[in-house]
Amino acid sequence: EINNPLNIISGYAELTLKRCESNGQTHLPPEILHALRIIREESFRCKQIIEKLLSLTRMGGGRREPIDVGRVTGEVVAMLRAVEQYQGRDVRLTVSDGPAPVVPANEAELKQVVLNLVLNALEAVSSGNGRVRVDVRHAGDAVTVAVEDNGRGMTAEILDRVFEPFFTDRRGGTEPGTGLGLSITHAIVEAHGGRIRAESDGPGRGSRFIVELPVASASGFAHADTVTA
């Protein structure tokens, strides 16, 4: 229901701007055009927040199958390396030797977890000397994904609240965050029977996020193939 009026607001703002630009109508004061652009951008941002909130209620509802975590992580890292905004940051991925890091998972949700964590690390570091390390390994009955950066780090207070919905600490970010990315990540990991924790040695000393996902047996895969409504 909230999306309906937002669609109307953003739609009319977009339509008005397009008409002004296509017809060369310059009689509108610059401050009015600026206000229209803000209305359009902020209504789009509200829609994104609503979509993220809705995604929190959908966790664990997709089909699960054996997924190679190393492959999925590699695809996400390769995609982000190509983004111009993050050029100049040193992003490296290590997939440990040994058994393939395969877990029963919904691939789209697993990609969202990796994407959120690596984006969070990239936002925390600066261009030029920013370093992000991503490590995937199969250890015992779990696959771990660790994302570490040399960015601004976190205080004990932030560590306590980092997975809370709407909590955000974007002092070094390029744009304000919604505070939902890590909450969604936490929800996805828990829906997959896993655990996630955040670590930091303090402000200015970087951060680490460690995800542990259980490795299921063949019978576990069969159970994971079911679809929940």
PyMOL CGO cylinders between C-alpha atoms (Angstrom):
from pymol import cmd
from pymol.cgo import CYLINDER

trace = [
    CYLINDER, 0.00, 0.00, 0.00, 2.86, 2.40, 0.73, 0.3, 1, 1, 1, 1, 1, 1,
    CYLINDER, 2.86, 2.40, 0.73, 4.37, 1.72, -2.69, 0.3, 1, 1, 1, 1, 1, 1,
    CYLINDER, 4.37, 1.72, -2.69, 1.26, 2.95, -4.50, 0.3, 1, 1, 1, 1, 1, 1,
    CYLINDER, 1.26, 2.95, -4.50, 1.46, 6.63, -3.46, 0.3, 1, 1, 1, 1, 1, 1,
    CYLINDER, 1.46, 6.63, -3.46, 5.25, 6.51, -3.79, 0.3, 1, 1, 1, 1, 1, 1,
    CYLINDER, 5.25, 6.51, -3.79, 4.89, 5.33, -7.39, 0.3, 1, 1, 1, 1, 1, 1,
    CYLINDER, 4.89, 5.33, -7.39, 2.53, 8.24, -8.10, 0.3, 1, 1, 1, 1, 1, 1,
    CYLINDER, 2.53, 8.24, -8.10, 4.88, 10.79, -6.49, 0.3, 1, 1, 1, 1, 1, 1,
    CYLINDER, 4.88, 10.79, -6.49, 7.99, 9.52, -8.27, 0.3, 1, 1, 1, 1, 1, 1,
    CYLINDER, 7.99, 9.52, -8.27, 6.10, 9.09, -11.54, 0.3, 1, 1, 1, 1, 1, 1,
    CYLINDER, 6.10, 9.09, -11.54, 4.78, 12.65, -11.64, 0.3, 1, 1, 1, 1, 1, 1,
    CYLINDER, 4.78, 12.65, -11.64, 8.15, 14.07, -10.61, 0.3, 1, 1, 1, 1, 1, 1,
    CYLINDER, 8.15, 14.07, -10.61, 9.85, 12.08, -13.38, 0.3, 1, 1, 1, 1, 1, 1,
    CYLINDER, 9.85, 12.08, -13.38, 7.20, 13.10, -15.94, 0.3, 1, 1, 1, 1, 1, 1,
    CYLINDER, 7.20, 13.10, -15.94, 7.47, 16.79, -15.07, 0.3, 1, 1, 1, 1, 1, 1,
    CYLINDER, 7.47, 16.79, -15.07, 11.26, 16.74, -15.32, 0.3, 1, 1, 1, 1, 1, 1,
    CYLINDER, 11.26, 16.74, -15.32, 11.19, 14.93, -18.66, 0.3, 1, 1, 1, 1, 1, 1,
    CYLINDER, 11.19, 14.93, -18.66, 8.69, 17.41, -20.11, 0.3, 1, 1, 1, 1, 1, 1,
    CYLINDER, 8.69, 17.41, -20.11, 10.81, 20.33, -18.97, 0.3, 1, 1, 1, 1, 1, 1,
    CYLINDER, 10.81, 20.33, -18.97, 13.95, 18.80, -20.46, 0.3, 1, 1, 1, 1, 1, 1,
    CYLINDER, 13.95, 18.80, -20.46, 12.39, 17.66, -23.76, 0.3, 1, 1, 1, 1, 1, 1,
    CYLINDER, 12.39, 17.66, -23.76, 10.49, 20.89, -24.45, 0.3, 1, 1, 1, 1, 1, 1,
    CYLINDER, 10.49, 20.89, -24.45, 13.32, 23.14, -23.38, 0.3, 1, 1, 1, 1, 1, 1,
    CYLINDER, 13.32, 23.14, -23.38, 11.07, 24.84, -20.85, 0.3, 1, 1, 1, 1, 1, 1,
    CYLINDER, 11.07, 24.84, -20.85, 13.43, 26.93, -18.81, 0.3, 1, 1, 1, 1, 1, 1,
    CYLINDER, 13.43, 26.93, -18.81, 10.82, 29.18, -17.23, 0.3, 1, 1, 1, 1, 1, 1,
    CYLINDER, 10.82, 29.18, -17.23, 10.82, 27.08, -14.06, 0.3, 1, 1, 1, 1, 1, 1,
    CYLINDER, 10.82, 27.08, -14.06, 13.16, 28.50, -11.44, 0.3, 1, 1, 1, 1, 1, 1,
    CYLINDER, 13.16, 28.50, -11.44, 16.29, 26.39, -10.83, 0.3, 1, 1, 1, 1, 1, 1,
    CYLINDER, 16.29, 26.39, -10.83, 15.24, 25.78, -7.23, 0.3, 1, 1, 1, 1, 1, 1,
    CYLINDER, 15.24, 25.78, -7.23, 11.97, 24.19, -8.44, 0.3, 1, 1, 1, 1, 1, 1,
    CYLINDER, 11.97, 24.19, -8.44, 13.83, 21.87, -10.81, 0.3, 1, 1, 1, 1, 1, 1,
    CYLINDER, 13.83, 21.87, -10.81, 16.21, 21.00, -7.99, 0.3, 1, 1, 1, 1, 1, 1,
    CYLINDER, 16.21, 21.00, -7.99, 13.28, 20.24, -5.69, 0.3, 1, 1, 1, 1, 1, 1,
    CYLINDER, 13.28, 20.24, -5.69, 11.70, 17.98, -8.32, 0.3, 1, 1, 1, 1, 1, 1,
    CYLINDER, 11.70, 17.98, -8.32, 14.94, 16.02, -8.66, 0.3, 1, 1, 1, 1, 1, 1,
    CYLINDER, 14.94, 16.02, -8.66, 15.12, 15.59, -4.88, 0.3, 1, 1, 1, 1, 1, 1,
    CYLINDER, 15.12, 15.59, -4.88, 11.49, 14.37, -4.80, 0.3, 1, 1, 1, 1, 1, 1,
    CYLINDER, 11.49, 14.37, -4.80, 12.25, 11.85, -7.55, 0.3, 1, 1, 1, 1, 1, 1,
    CYLINDER, 12.25, 11.85, -7.55, 15.47, 10.58, -5.96, 0.3, 1, 1, 1, 1, 1, 1,
    CYLINDER, 15.47, 10.58, -5.96, 14.10, 10.34, -2.42, 0.3, 1, 1, 1, 1, 1, 1,
    CYLINDER, 14.10, 10.34, -2.42, 10.91, 8.60, -3.51, 0.3, 1, 1, 1, 1, 1, 1,
    CYLINDER, 10.91, 8.60, -3.51, 13.03, 6.03, -5.35, 0.3, 1, 1, 1, 1, 1, 1,
    CYLINDER, 13.03, 6.03, -5.35, 15.12, 5.61, -2.21, 0.3, 1, 1, 1, 1, 1, 1,
    CYLINDER, 15.12, 5.61, -2.21, 11.97, 5.07, -0.13, 0.3, 1, 1, 1, 1, 1, 1,
    CYLINDER, 11.97, 5.07, -0.13, 10.89, 2.36, -2.56, 0.3, 1, 1, 1, 1, 1, 1,
    CYLINDER, 10.89, 2.36, -2.56, 14.26, 0.66, -2.15, 0.3, 1, 1, 1, 1, 1, 1,
    CYLINDER, 14.26, 0.66, -2.15, 13.90, 0.74, 1.64, 0.3, 1, 1, 1, 1, 1, 1,
    CYLINDER, 13.90, 0.74, 1.64, 10.43, -0.80, 1.39, 0.3, 1, 1, 1, 1, 1, 1,
    CYLINDER, 10.43, -0.80, 1.39, 11.75, -3.53, -0.90, 0.3, 1, 1, 1, 1, 1, 1,
    CYLINDER, 11.75, -3.53, -0.90, 14.50, -4.31, 1.60, 0.3, 1, 1, 1, 1, 1, 1,
    CYLINDER, 14.50, -4.31, 1.60, 11.97, -4.47, 4.42, 0.3, 1, 1, 1, 1, 1, 1,
    CYLINDER, 11.97, -4.47, 4.42, 9.84, -6.86, 2.38, 0.3, 1, 1, 1, 1, 1, 1,
    CYLINDER, 9.84, -6.86, 2.38, 12.87, -9.02, 1.68, 0.3, 1, 1, 1, 1, 1, 1,
    CYLINDER, 12.87, -9.02, 1.68, 13.38, -9.45, 5.43, 0.3, 1, 1, 1, 1, 1, 1,
    CYLINDER, 13.38, -9.45, 5.43, 10.03, -11.24, 5.57, 0.3, 1, 1, 1, 1, 1, 1,
    CYLINDER, 10.03, -11.24, 5.57, 10.85, -13.52, 2.64, 0.3, 1, 1, 1, 1, 1, 1,
    CYLINDER, 10.85, -13.52, 2.64, 14.06, -15.06, 3.96, 0.3, 1, 1, 1, 1, 1, 1,
    CYLINDER, 14.06, -15.06, 3.96, 14.35, -18.81, 3.58, 0.3, 1, 1, 1, 1, 1, 1,
    CYLINDER, 14.35, -18.81, 3.58, 11.43, -19.14, 1.20, 0.3, 1, 1, 1, 1, 1, 1,
    CYLINDER, 11.43, -19.14, 1.20, 13.37, -20.11, -1.94, 0.3, 1, 1, 1, 1, 1, 1,
    CYLINDER, 13.37, -20.11, -1.94, 14.54, -23.42, -3.33, 0.3, 1, 1, 1, 1, 1, 1,
    CYLINDER, 14.54, -23.42, -3.33, 17.88, -24.60, -1.99, 0.3, 1, 1, 1, 1, 1, 1,
    CYLINDER, 17.88, -24.60, -1.99, 20.43, -26.73, -3.78, 0.3, 1, 1, 1, 1, 1, 1,
    CYLINDER, 20.43, -26.73, -3.78, 24.15, -27.53, -3.46, 0.3, 1, 1, 1, 1, 1, 1,
    CYLINDER, 24.15, -27.53, -3.46, 25.98, -24.25, -4.06, 0.3, 1, 1, 1, 1, 1, 1,
    CYLINDER, 25.98, -24.25, -4.06, 29.75, -23.76, -4.37, 0.3, 1, 1, 1, 1, 1, 1,
    CYLINDER, 29.75, -23.76, -4.37, 30.38, -20.79, -2.08, 0.3, 1, 1, 1, 1, 1, 1,
    CYLINDER, 30.38, -20.79, -2.08, 33.77, -20.15, -3.70, 0.3, 1, 1, 1, 1, 1, 1,
    CYLINDER, 33.77, -20.15, -3.70, 32.21, -19.79, -7.14, 0.3, 1, 1, 1, 1, 1, 1,
    CYLINDER, 32.21, -19.79, -7.14, 29.44, -17.48, -5.93, 0.3, 1, 1, 1, 1, 1, 1,
    CYLINDER, 29.44, -17.48, -5.93, 31.89, -15.34, -3.98, 0.3, 1, 1, 1, 1, 1, 1,
    CYLINDER, 31.89, -15.34, -3.98, 34.22, -15.13, -6.98, 0.3, 1, 1, 1, 1, 1, 1,
    CYLINDER, 34.22, -15.13, -6.98, 31.40, -13.90, -9.20, 0.3, 1, 1, 1, 1, 1, 1,
    CYLINDER, 31.40, -13.90, -9.20, 30.45, -11.17, -6.73, 0.3, 1, 1, 1, 1, 1, 1,
    CYLINDER, 30.45, -11.17, -6.73, 34.06, -10.02, -6.23, 0.3, 1, 1, 1, 1, 1, 1,
    CYLINDER, 34.06, -10.02, -6.23, 34.68, -9.93, -10.00, 0.3, 1, 1, 1, 1, 1, 1,
    CYLINDER, 34.68, -9.93, -10.00, 31.55, -7.83, -10.51, 0.3, 1, 1, 1, 1, 1, 1,
    CYLINDER, 31.55, -7.83, -10.51, 32.49, -5.30, -7.83, 0.3, 1, 1, 1, 1, 1, 1,
    CYLINDER, 32.49, -5.30, -7.83, 36.08, -5.00, -9.08, 0.3, 1, 1, 1, 1, 1, 1,
    CYLINDER, 36.08, -5.00, -9.08, 34.64, -3.74, -12.37, 0.3, 1, 1, 1, 1, 1, 1,
    CYLINDER, 34.64, -3.74, -12.37, 32.61, -0.96, -10.72, 0.3, 1, 1, 1, 1, 1, 1,
    CYLINDER, 32.61, -0.96, -10.72, 34.27, 2.38, -11.38, 0.3, 1, 1, 1, 1, 1, 1,
    CYLINDER, 34.27, 2.38, -11.38, 33.31, 3.73, -7.96, 0.3, 1, 1, 1, 1, 1, 1,
    CYLINDER, 33.31, 3.73, -7.96, 35.53, 1.13, -6.28, 0.3, 1, 1, 1, 1, 1, 1,
    CYLINDER, 35.53, 1.13, -6.28, 38.57, 1.40, -8.53, 0.3, 1, 1, 1, 1, 1, 1,
    CYLINDER, 38.57, 1.40, -8.53, 41.76, 2.01, -6.55, 0.3, 1, 1, 1, 1, 1, 1,
    CYLINDER, 41.76, 2.01, -6.55, 40.77, -0.41, -3.80, 0.3, 1, 1, 1, 1, 1, 1,
    CYLINDER, 40.77, -0.41, -3.80, 42.72, -3.65, -3.46, 0.3, 1, 1, 1, 1, 1, 1,
    CYLINDER, 42.72, -3.65, -3.46, 40.20, -6.51, -3.34, 0.3, 1, 1, 1, 1, 1, 1,
    CYLINDER, 40.20, -6.51, -3.34, 41.56, -10.06, -3.14, 0.3, 1, 1, 1, 1, 1, 1,
    CYLINDER, 41.56, -10.06, -3.14, 39.79, -13.40, -2.89, 0.3, 1, 1, 1, 1, 1, 1,
    CYLINDER, 39.79, -13.40, -2.89, 41.29, -16.61, -1.50, 0.3, 1, 1, 1, 1, 1, 1,
    CYLINDER, 41.29, -16.61, -1.50, 39.52, -19.96, -1.73, 0.3, 1, 1, 1, 1, 1, 1,
    CYLINDER, 39.52, -19.96, -1.73, 41.38, -22.51, 0.38, 0.3, 1, 1, 1, 1, 1, 1,
    CYLINDER, 41.38, -22.51, 0.38, 42.48, -25.87, -1.01, 0.3, 1, 1, 1, 1, 1, 1,
    CYLINDER, 42.48, -25.87, -1.01, 40.69, -28.99, 0.11, 0.3, 1, 1, 1, 1, 1, 1,
    CYLINDER, 40.69, -28.99, 0.11, 37.05, -30.07, -0.11, 0.3, 1, 1, 1, 1, 1, 1,
    CYLINDER, 37.05, -30.07, -0.11, 34.86, -27.87, -2.28, 0.3, 1, 1, 1, 1, 1, 1,
    CYLINDER, 34.86, -27.87, -2.28, 33.07, -25.26, -0.13, 0.3, 1, 1, 1, 1, 1, 1,
    CYLINDER, 33.07, -25.26, -0.13, 29.58, -26.49, -1.00, 0.3, 1, 1, 1, 1, 1, 1,
    CYLINDER, 29.58, -26.49, -1.00, 26.50, -25.79, 1.14, 0.3, 1, 1, 1, 1, 1, 1,
    CYLINDER, 26.50, -25.79, 1.14, 22.75, -26.20, 0.62, 0.3, 1, 1, 1, 1, 1, 1,
    CYLINDER, 22.75, -26.20, 0.62, 21.57, -22.69, -0.15, 0.3, 1, 1, 1, 1, 1, 1,
    CYLINDER, 21.57, -22.69, -0.15, 19.40, -20.42, -2.20, 0.3, 1, 1, 1, 1, 1, 1,
    CYLINDER, 19.40, -20.42, -2.20, 21.94, -19.01, -4.65, 0.3, 1, 1, 1, 1, 1, 1,
    CYLINDER, 21.94, -19.01, -4.65, 20.34, -15.57, -4.97, 0.3, 1, 1, 1, 1, 1, 1,
    CYLINDER, 20.34, -15.57, -4.97, 20.24, -15.14, -1.19, 0.3, 1, 1, 1, 1, 1, 1,
    CYLINDER, 20.24, -15.14, -1.19, 23.81, -16.38, -0.79, 0.3, 1, 1, 1, 1, 1, 1,
    CYLINDER, 23.81, -16.38, -0.79, 24.97, -13.87, -3.40, 0.3, 1, 1, 1, 1, 1, 1,
    CYLINDER, 24.97, -13.87, -3.40, 23.14, -11.15, -1.49, 0.3, 1, 1, 1, 1, 1, 1,
    CYLINDER, 23.14, -11.15, -1.49, 25.06, -12.07, 1.68, 0.3, 1, 1, 1, 1, 1, 1,
    CYLINDER, 25.06, -12.07, 1.68, 28.44, -11.86, -0.06, 0.3, 1, 1, 1, 1, 1, 1,
    CYLINDER, 28.44, -11.86, -0.06, 27.48, -8.70, -1.95, 0.3, 1, 1, 1, 1, 1, 1,
    CYLINDER, 27.48, -8.70, -1.95, 26.35, -6.92, 1.22, 0.3, 1, 1, 1, 1, 1, 1,
    CYLINDER, 26.35, -6.92, 1.22, 29.50, -7.85, 3.14, 0.3, 1, 1, 1, 1, 1, 1,
    CYLINDER, 29.50, -7.85, 3.14, 31.96, -6.90, 0.39, 0.3, 1, 1, 1, 1, 1, 1,
    CYLINDER, 31.96, -6.90, 0.39, 30.08, -3.65, -0.34, 0.3, 1, 1, 1, 1, 1, 1,
    CYLINDER, 30.08, -3.65, -0.34, 30.15, -2.84, 3.36, 0.3, 1, 1, 1, 1, 1, 1,
    CYLINDER, 30.15, -2.84, 3.36, 33.93, -3.35, 3.37, 0.3, 1, 1, 1, 1, 1, 1,
    CYLINDER, 33.93, -3.35, 3.37, 34.44, -1.28, 0.22, 0.3, 1, 1, 1, 1, 1, 1,
    CYLINDER, 34.44, -1.28, 0.22, 32.43, 1.58, 1.72, 0.3, 1, 1, 1, 1, 1, 1,
    CYLINDER, 32.43, 1.58, 1.72, 34.60, 1.47, 4.85, 0.3, 1, 1, 1, 1, 1, 1,
    CYLINDER, 34.60, 1.47, 4.85, 37.94, 1.89, 3.07, 0.3, 1, 1, 1, 1, 1, 1,
    CYLINDER, 37.94, 1.89, 3.07, 39.39, 4.77, 1.10, 0.3, 1, 1, 1, 1, 1, 1,
    CYLINDER, 39.39, 4.77, 1.10, 40.55, 4.80, -2.50, 0.3, 1, 1, 1, 1, 1, 1,
    CYLINDER, 40.55, 4.80, -2.50, 44.30, 4.41, -2.93, 0.3, 1, 1, 1, 1, 1, 1,
    CYLINDER, 44.30, 4.41, -2.93, 45.18, 2.47, 0.20, 0.3, 1, 1, 1, 1, 1, 1,
    CYLINDER, 45.18, 2.47, 0.20, 41.93, 0.59, 0.80, 0.3, 1, 1, 1, 1, 1, 1,
    CYLINDER, 41.93, 0.59, 0.80, 42.34, -3.15, 1.22, 0.3, 1, 1, 1, 1, 1, 1,
    CYLINDER, 42.34, -3.15, 1.22, 39.63, -5.82, 1.30, 0.3, 1, 1, 1, 1, 1, 1,
    CYLINDER, 39.63, -5.82, 1.30, 40.39, -9.51, 1.80, 0.3, 1, 1, 1, 1, 1, 1,
    CYLINDER, 40.39, -9.51, 1.80, 37.80, -12.22, 1.20, 0.3, 1, 1, 1, 1, 1, 1,
    CYLINDER, 37.80, -12.22, 1.20, 38.55, -15.76, 2.36, 0.3, 1, 1, 1, 1, 1, 1,
    CYLINDER, 38.55, -15.76, 2.36, 36.45, -18.87, 1.70, 0.3, 1, 1, 1, 1, 1, 1,
    CYLINDER, 36.45, -18.87, 1.70, 37.28, -22.18, 3.32, 0.3, 1, 1, 1, 1, 1, 1,
    CYLINDER, 37.28, -22.18, 3.32, 35.74, -25.55, 4.14, 0.3, 1, 1, 1, 1, 1, 1,
    CYLINDER, 35.74, -25.55, 4.14, 36.54, -26.39, 7.76, 0.3, 1, 1, 1, 1, 1, 1,
    CYLINDER, 36.54, -26.39, 7.76, 34.96, -29.44, 9.36, 0.3, 1, 1, 1, 1, 1, 1,
    CYLINDER, 34.96, -29.44, 9.36, 31.19, -29.35, 9.10, 0.3, 1, 1, 1, 1, 1, 1,
    CYLINDER, 31.19, -29.35, 9.10, 31.01, -25.71, 7.99, 0.3, 1, 1, 1, 1, 1, 1,
    CYLINDER, 31.01, -25.71, 7.99, 32.03, -23.37, 5.20, 0.3, 1, 1, 1, 1, 1, 1,
    CYLINDER, 32.03, -23.37, 5.20, 33.27, -19.98, 6.36, 0.3, 1, 1, 1, 1, 1, 1,
    CYLINDER, 33.27, -19.98, 6.36, 33.36, -16.72, 4.45, 0.3, 1, 1, 1, 1, 1, 1,
    CYLINDER, 33.36, -16.72, 4.45, 35.49, -14.01, 6.06, 0.3, 1, 1, 1, 1, 1, 1,
    CYLINDER, 35.49, -14.01, 6.06, 35.52, -10.43, 4.75, 0.3, 1, 1, 1, 1, 1, 1,
    CYLINDER, 35.52, -10.43, 4.75, 38.19, -8.18, 6.26, 0.3, 1, 1, 1, 1, 1, 1,
    CYLINDER, 38.19, -8.18, 6.26, 39.07, -4.56, 5.53, 0.3, 1, 1, 1, 1, 1, 1,
    CYLINDER, 39.07, -4.56, 5.53, 41.60, -2.01, 6.74, 0.3, 1, 1, 1, 1, 1, 1,
    CYLINDER, 41.60, -2.01, 6.74, 39.00, 0.73, 6.99, 0.3, 1, 1, 1, 1, 1, 1,
    CYLINDER, 39.00, 0.73, 6.99, 37.61, 2.87, 9.75, 0.3, 1, 1, 1, 1, 1, 1,
    CYLINDER, 37.61, 2.87, 9.75, 36.83, 0.01, 12.16, 0.3, 1, 1, 1, 1, 1, 1,
    CYLINDER, 36.83, 0.01, 12.16, 34.11, -0.08, 14.79, 0.3, 1, 1, 1, 1, 1, 1,
    CYLINDER, 34.11, -0.08, 14.79, 33.67, 0.83, 18.42, 0.3, 1, 1, 1, 1, 1, 1,
    CYLINDER, 33.67, 0.83, 18.42, 32.29, -1.67, 20.93, 0.3, 1, 1, 1, 1, 1, 1,
    CYLINDER, 32.29, -1.67, 20.93, 28.94, 0.15, 20.78, 0.3, 1, 1, 1, 1, 1, 1,
    CYLINDER, 28.94, 0.15, 20.78, 28.73, -0.20, 17.00, 0.3, 1, 1, 1, 1, 1, 1,
    CYLINDER, 28.73, -0.20, 17.00, 29.70, -3.88, 17.21, 0.3, 1, 1, 1, 1, 1, 1,
    CYLINDER, 29.70, -3.88, 17.21, 26.80, -4.46, 19.59, 0.3, 1, 1, 1, 1, 1, 1,
    CYLINDER, 26.80, -4.46, 19.59, 24.30, -2.88, 17.20, 0.3, 1, 1, 1, 1, 1, 1,
    CYLINDER, 24.30, -2.88, 17.20, 25.74, -3.57, 13.75, 0.3, 1, 1, 1, 1, 1, 1,
    CYLINDER, 25.74, -3.57, 13.75, 23.04, -6.10, 12.77, 0.3, 1, 1, 1, 1, 1, 1,
    CYLINDER, 23.04, -6.10, 12.77, 20.11, -4.05, 14.07, 0.3, 1, 1, 1, 1, 1, 1,
    CYLINDER, 20.11, -4.05, 14.07, 17.62, -2.87, 11.42, 0.3, 1, 1, 1, 1, 1, 1,
    CYLINDER, 17.62, -2.87, 11.42, 18.05, 0.81, 10.45, 0.3, 1, 1, 1, 1, 1, 1,
    CYLINDER, 18.05, 0.81, 10.45, 21.33, 1.14, 12.37, 0.3, 1, 1, 1, 1, 1, 1,
    CYLINDER, 21.33, 1.14, 12.37, 23.97, 2.66, 10.12, 0.3, 1, 1, 1, 1, 1, 1,
    CYLINDER, 23.97, 2.66, 10.12, 27.46, 4.07, 10.53, 0.3, 1, 1, 1, 1, 1, 1,
    CYLINDER, 27.46, 4.07, 10.53, 28.42, 5.57, 7.19, 0.3, 1, 1, 1, 1, 1, 1,
    CYLINDER, 28.42, 5.57, 7.19, 30.91, 8.21, 8.29, 0.3, 1, 1, 1, 1, 1, 1,
    CYLINDER, 30.91, 8.21, 8.29, 33.20, 7.29, 5.43, 0.3, 1, 1, 1, 1, 1, 1,
    CYLINDER, 33.20, 7.29, 5.43, 30.55, 6.19, 2.94, 0.3, 1, 1, 1, 1, 1, 1,
    CYLINDER, 30.55, 6.19, 2.94, 29.75, 7.81, -0.37, 0.3, 1, 1, 1, 1, 1, 1,
    CYLINDER, 29.75, 7.81, -0.37, 26.04, 8.09, 0.38, 0.3, 1, 1, 1, 1, 1, 1,
    CYLINDER, 26.04, 8.09, 0.38, 23.72, 7.58, 3.34, 0.3, 1, 1, 1, 1, 1, 1,
    CYLINDER, 23.72, 7.58, 3.34, 22.82, 3.97, 4.02, 0.3, 1, 1, 1, 1, 1, 1,
    CYLINDER, 22.82, 3.97, 4.02, 19.45, 2.55, 4.93, 0.3, 1, 1, 1, 1, 1, 1,
    CYLINDER, 19.45, 2.55, 4.93, 20.85, 0.47, 7.78, 0.3, 1, 1, 1, 1, 1, 1,
    CYLINDER, 20.85, 0.47, 7.78, 19.18, -2.65, 6.37, 0.3, 1, 1, 1, 1, 1, 1,
    CYLINDER, 19.18, -2.65, 6.37, 21.98, -4.36, 4.43, 0.3, 1, 1, 1, 1, 1, 1,
    CYLINDER, 21.98, -4.36, 4.43, 23.60, -6.10, 7.39, 0.3, 1, 1, 1, 1, 1, 1,
    CYLINDER, 23.60, -6.10, 7.39, 20.22, -6.88, 8.96, 0.3, 1, 1, 1, 1, 1, 1,
    CYLINDER, 20.22, -6.88, 8.96, 19.18, -8.65, 5.77, 0.3, 1, 1, 1, 1, 1, 1,
    CYLINDER, 19.18, -8.65, 5.77, 22.53, -10.44, 5.69, 0.3, 1, 1, 1, 1, 1, 1,
    CYLINDER, 22.53, -10.44, 5.69, 22.03, -11.62, 9.28, 0.3, 1, 1, 1, 1, 1, 1,
    CYLINDER, 22.03, -11.62, 9.28, 18.50, -12.83, 8.49, 0.3, 1, 1, 1, 1, 1, 1,
    CYLINDER, 18.50, -12.83, 8.49, 19.62, -14.78, 5.41, 0.3, 1, 1, 1, 1, 1, 1,
    CYLINDER, 19.62, -14.78, 5.41, 22.49, -16.45, 7.26, 0.3, 1, 1, 1, 1, 1, 1,
    CYLINDER, 22.49, -16.45, 7.26, 20.24, -17.49, 10.14, 0.3, 1, 1, 1, 1, 1, 1,
    CYLINDER, 20.24, -17.49, 10.14, 17.57, -18.76, 7.72, 0.3, 1, 1, 1, 1, 1, 1,
    CYLINDER, 17.57, -18.76, 7.72, 20.27, -21.04, 6.28, 0.3, 1, 1, 1, 1, 1, 1,
    CYLINDER, 20.27, -21.04, 6.28, 21.11, -22.38, 9.73, 0.3, 1, 1, 1, 1, 1, 1,
    CYLINDER, 21.11, -22.38, 9.73, 24.35, -20.42, 9.88, 0.3, 1, 1, 1, 1, 1, 1,
    CYLINDER, 24.35, -20.42, 9.88, 25.99, -17.83, 12.09, 0.3, 1, 1, 1, 1, 1, 1,
    CYLINDER, 25.99, -17.83, 12.09, 27.53, -14.43, 11.46, 0.3, 1, 1, 1, 1, 1, 1,
    CYLINDER, 27.53, -14.43, 11.46, 29.67, -12.27, 13.70, 0.3, 1, 1, 1, 1, 1, 1,
    CYLINDER, 29.67, -12.27, 13.70, 31.48, -8.96, 13.43, 0.3, 1, 1, 1, 1, 1, 1,
    CYLINDER, 31.48, -8.96, 13.43, 34.90, -8.16, 14.86, 0.3, 1, 1, 1, 1, 1, 1,
    CYLINDER, 34.90, -8.16, 14.86, 37.04, -5.03, 15.06, 0.3, 1, 1, 1, 1, 1, 1,
    CYLINDER, 37.04, -5.03, 15.06, 40.10, -3.99, 17.02, 0.3, 1, 1, 1, 1, 1, 1,
    CYLINDER, 40.10, -3.99, 17.02, 38.70, -0.49, 17.30, 0.3, 1, 1, 1, 1, 1, 1,
    CYLINDER, 38.70, -0.49, 17.30, 38.26, 2.74, 15.32, 0.3, 1, 1, 1, 1, 1, 1,
    CYLINDER, 38.26, 2.74, 15.32, 40.74, 3.08, 12.48, 0.3, 1, 1, 1, 1, 1, 1,
    CYLINDER, 40.74, 3.08, 12.48, 41.81, -0.57, 12.74, 0.3, 1, 1, 1, 1, 1, 1,
    CYLINDER, 41.81, -0.57, 12.74, 39.55, -2.28, 10.24, 0.3, 1, 1, 1, 1, 1, 1,
    CYLINDER, 39.55, -2.28, 10.24, 36.71, -4.77, 10.56, 0.3, 1, 1, 1, 1, 1, 1,
    CYLINDER, 36.71, -4.77, 10.56, 36.04, -8.45, 9.97, 0.3, 1, 1, 1, 1, 1, 1,
    CYLINDER, 36.04, -8.45, 9.97, 32.76, -10.20, 9.24, 0.3, 1, 1, 1, 1, 1, 1,
    CYLINDER, 32.76, -10.20, 9.24, 32.74, -13.99, 9.49, 0.3, 1, 1, 1, 1, 1, 1,
    CYLINDER, 32.74, -13.99, 9.49, 29.91, -16.14, 8.16, 0.3, 1, 1, 1, 1, 1, 1,
    CYLINDER, 29.91, -16.14, 8.16, 29.65, -19.84, 9.01, 0.3, 1, 1, 1, 1, 1, 1,
    CYLINDER, 29.65, -19.84, 9.01, 27.29, -22.00, 6.96, 0.3, 1, 1, 1, 1, 1, 1,
    CYLINDER, 27.29, -22.00, 6.96, 26.64, -25.67, 7.77, 0.3, 1, 1, 1, 1, 1, 1,
    CYLINDER, 26.64, -25.67, 7.77, 27.64, -28.34, 5.27, 0.3, 1, 1, 1, 1, 1, 1,
    CYLINDER, 27.64, -28.34, 5.27, 24.70, -30.71, 4.89, 0.3, 1, 1, 1, 1, 1, 1,
    CYLINDER, 24.70, -30.71, 4.89, 24.76, -34.39, 4.00, 0.3, 1, 1, 1, 1, 1, 1,
    CYLINDER, 24.76, -34.39, 4.00, 23.08, -35.76, 0.89, 0.3, 1, 1, 1, 1, 1, 1,
    CYLINDER, 23.08, -35.76, 0.89, 19.88, -36.17, 2.91, 0.3, 1, 1, 1, 1, 1, 1,
    CYLINDER, 19.88, -36.17, 2.91, 20.22, -32.55, 3.96, 0.3, 1, 1, 1, 1, 1, 1,
    CYLINDER, 20.22, -32.55, 3.96, 20.30, -31.51, 0.32, 0.3, 1, 1, 1, 1, 1, 1,
    CYLINDER, 20.30, -31.51, 0.32, 17.15, -33.48, -0.37, 0.3, 1, 1, 1, 1, 1, 1,
    CYLINDER, 17.15, -33.48, -0.37, 15.40, -31.68, 2.48, 0.3, 1, 1, 1, 1, 1, 1,
    CYLINDER, 15.40, -31.68, 2.48, 16.75, -28.32, 1.30, 0.3, 1, 1, 1, 1, 1, 1,
    CYLINDER, 16.75, -28.32, 1.30, 15.18, -28.83, -2.13, 0.3, 1, 1, 1, 1, 1, 1,
    CYLINDER, 15.18, -28.83, -2.13, 11.72, -28.23, -0.72, 0.3, 1, 1, 1, 1, 1, 1,
    CYLINDER, 11.72, -28.23, -0.72, 10.06, -24.87, -1.23, 0.3, 1, 1, 1, 1, 1, 1,
    CYLINDER, 10.06, -24.87, -1.23, 8.56, -23.05, 1.71, 0.3, 1, 1, 1, 1, 1, 1,
    CYLINDER, 8.56, -23.05, 1.71, 5.56, -20.82, 1.17, 0.3, 1, 1, 1, 1, 1, 1,
]
cmd.load_cgo(trace, "trace")
